[in-house]
Structures are given as C-alpha cells and as structure tokens.
Amino acid sequence: MANEDLEINAELQNAERARQAGNEGRARVCARRAAGIAARVFLDRHALRLRDRSAYTALLALAEFPGLAPDLRAAALHLVTRVTEEFTLPLDADLIADARTLIGGLG
C-alpha cells in the first residue's frame, strides 16, 4: 500500500499546485485521480474487482458500495460529477476537500 500512498499524496500535491496556479480543471482531475486510487484500494480490500481500473469507474463503484458512510458517498458522487460545457462544476463543491475526506474515510 505504500506505493499507493505515495501516488495519492503526489496527486493531492499536484491538485493544490494546479489550484494555486489558477488551473481549477487540472486541480479537479488530480483530486479525482487521488480519490480514485484510494477507492480502488478499498474495493480491492473488499474483493470487488473492476474490469476498468479508471478513477471514474472506481469512484462510481464506491458510491454504490453497501454501507458506505453518507459523507463518503457524497464526496464520491461530487468527484464523478461532469463539468458543464463551460468547463465548470455544476455544484458548489471543493473536489480537493472531497478527495481528502474520501481518502481519510477509507483509510
């Protein structure tokens, strides 16, 4: 799991750097990737194997996981919300904070 922890931390750092640089789209992508890694690890621990190992697929599967805490389910759903044609998020959410909530809650 140490390798996954390194990947998660790197993605979260990339997300923060992108936000500081004013690139919110990149920040969302990095936050989603970080949360997706944590979701895959969690699902693997629960013997739920995914054919498609993308962050998006892992987060969707996690959102449907029985007994998942409501705040973690909400964070997962925020992270898979599609942006609008103007490339903005159609909800008021901080995806980096949602990724951190999800990662901490799954740990």
N, C-alpha and C positions, 0 to 999 in steps of 0.2 A: 504493500500500500504506500510505501514511502515515495515511490515514483509518481503515483497519482497525486499525493500531497504536493509534491514539487510542481507538477503541471497545474494544479488548481491555483497554487499561490502565484505562479507566473502569469496565468490568465487574469487573475484578480489585479495584479500589479499593472498588467497591460491595459486593463479596463480603466483603472484610475488614471494612468498616464494619458490615455485617449481622451478621457473626460476633461482633464486639465488642459489638454491641447485644443479643446473645443470640438472634438470629434465624437459626438454622442452616439452615432451609428456604430462606430468601431467599439465604443465602450459597451454597448448592448451585446455585440457579437462576442466579445471576450467574456463578459459576465455569463452569457448563455453557455459558452464552452466550459467555463469553470464549473458551473452548476451541473452541466451535462456529465462531466467526469464523475462528480460526486454521485449523481443519480445512477450511473452505470455501476459504480462500485456497490452501492446499496442494493440495486436489483440483482447483481451477481451474488451478493451475500445471501439473498433470499431465493436463489436458484431460479431467477426469472431471466432467461437468456433472450436477447433481442437479435433478430436477423440483421437489422440495420442498426449499427452502433453509433449513429449520429447523436449529437447532443439533443436535438429537437425530438427525436424518437424516444430517447431515454427520459426526457422530461415529460413527454405525453404519457408514457407508461407509468412513470412515477405518480403523476397526477391522478391516475386511476387505481393506484395501489390501495388495497383494502386496509383501513385503519390508519392511514396517513393522517397526521395532525392537520387540522384545518388551516393553520398558518403556513404550513409547508406546502399543502395543496394549492393554496392561493399564490404562493411565491412561484411554484412550478408553472401554474397557468399564466401568470404575468410574463414569465420568461419565454413562453411559446406564443404569446400574442403577436400577431403580424403587424408590421408597421403599415401606415396608410400610404397612398400614392405619393404623398408629400414627404415620405420617409420619417414620419413622426409616429410616436407611440399613441394609440387611441385611448390610453388610460393614464391616470396620474399615478405613476409608479417609478420608483428608483430601482432599476434592474440590478445594479451592483449591490444595493442593500438586500434586495430579494435573493440574490445569489448567495450572499453571506449568511442570510437567515437559513436558507435551504442547506447549505454546506454544514453549518453549525448544528442544525437539527438532525441531519442524517448521520453525523459523525458518531 
